Every structure is written in structure tokens, then in C-alpha cells.
Amino acid sequence: MKADDAIAALSALAHDNRLAIYRMLVEAGPSGLSAGVVAARLAVPPSSLTFHLHRLRGAKLVTRLRVSRQQMYAADFTMMNGLVGFLTENCCGGSGICTRRECG
């Protein structure tokens, strides 16, 4: 992952609603959730939800799929794993696996 992609992803997640949306989509798994379900669970107005989902999609953290009349959104786990890998690639001598007690 390039630093620019990591910055875009972290920037997109740096908002309470977007972080809540993303965590909900991660929990939902690869099948994702419809925009209506996300809006109802978080009590976010549709126009705000559209804005936040657009930011998350722009950062490549979320994918969208049209199923009949519904817009389905899912976390992009490849991107998520890439971001975590980018953040931890120099941990513990570059192993990517933290084994130090003080780290976790």
C-alpha cells in the first residue's frame, strides 16, 4: 500500500459516523448491508449517509453493489488488511507481527 492510500483511508475513517458505518460493515461481513439498514441502525439521515458512504468508497474502504432496487455496501477486506499491514509493517523488526509485551 502506498502512503497516499493509507492517508486517504485514515482520513475517511476520522469521523464518528464514518467510523461507525465502517465498523458495522466489517461486522456484517462480505455480504454487507443495504443503505437503508445502515441508515436505520445509526439513525443517520439518507443524505448524510450518502455523503459518508461516498467518502468511504472514495478511500476504497467500501464497495457498492446494486441488488434489485437496493444499494448494498460492504467493507473491502483486502483494503482493510492492506491498511493494517501498512501500519504494522515495521513492527518488531519488520515481521509485521508484534511480539513485544509493551506493544500489545
C-alpha positions in Angstrom: 0.0 0.0 0.0 1.2 3.5 -0.8 1.3 6.2 1.8 -1.3 8.3 -0.1 -3.8 5.4 0.0 -3.2 5.0 3.8 -3.7 8.7 4.4 -6.9 8.7 2.3 -8.3 5.7 4.3 -7.4 7.1 7.7 -8.8 10.4 6.7 -12.1 8.8 5.7 -12.3 6.9 9.0 -11.6 10.1 11.0 -15.3 10.9 11.5 -17.6 9.4 14.1 -20.3 8.5 11.6 -18.0 7.1 9.0 -16.1 5.0 11.6 -19.4 3.6 12.9 -20.6 2.8 9.4 -17.3 1.1 8.5 -17.3 -1.0 11.8 -20.9 -2.0 11.1 -20.0 -3.1 7.6 -16.9 -5.0 8.8 -19.2 -6.8 11.4 -21.7 -7.6 8.6 -19.0 -9.4 6.6 -18.7 -9.8 2.8 -22.4 -9.8 2.2 -22.7 -6.3 3.6 -25.8 -4.3 4.3 -28.2 -2.2 2.4 -28.0 1.6 2.8 -31.5 1.6 4.4 -30.4 -0.8 7.1 -27.3 1.2 7.8 -29.3 4.4 8.0 -31.9 2.9 10.3 -29.4 1.3 12.7 -27.3 4.5 13.0 -30.3 7.0 12.7 -28.4 8.9 10.1 -30.4 10.9 7.5 -30.2 9.4 4.0 -28.4 12.5 2.6 -25.8 12.3 5.3 -25.4 8.6 4.8 -24.8 9.1 1.1 -22.1 11.6 1.8 -20.3 9.3 4.3 -20.6 6.3 2.1 -19.2 8.3 -0.8 -16.2 9.2 1.3 -15.6 5.6 2.3 -15.9 4.4 -1.3 -13.5 7.1 -2.5 -10.9 5.8 0.0 -11.6 2.3 -1.3 -12.7 1.0 2.1 -16.2 0.1 1.0 -17.7 -1.5 -2.1 -21.2 -0.9 -3.5 -23.4 -3.4 -5.4 -26.8 -2.9 -6.7 -29.2 -5.7 -5.9 -32.6 -5.1 -7.5 -33.6 -1.8 -6.0 -31.2 -1.8 -3.1 -27.7 -0.4 -2.8 -25.7 -2.9 -0.9 -22.4 -1.8 0.8 -19.7 -4.0 2.2 -16.3 -3.4 3.7 -13.4 -4.1 1.4 -11.4 -6.5 3.5 -8.4 -6.5 1.1 -8.1 -2.8 1.6 -8.6 -3.1 5.3 -5.9 -5.8 5.6 -3.6 -3.7 3.4 -4.0 -0.7 5.7 -3.4 -2.8 8.8 -0.3 -4.3 7.1 0.9 -0.8 6.2 0.6 0.4 9.7 2.4 -2.6 11.2 5.0 -3.4 8.6 7.9 -2.1 10.6 6.7 -3.5 13.9 9.1 -5.8 15.6 11.9 -5.6 13.1 9.6 -5.7 10.1 8.0 -9.1 10.8 4.5 -7.4 10.9 3.7 -9.5 14.0 4.0 -7.7 17.3 5.5 -9.9 19.9 6.6 -7.2 22.4 4.8 -7.1 25.7 4.7 -3.3 25.6 3.1 -3.3 22.1 0.0 -5.3 23.0 
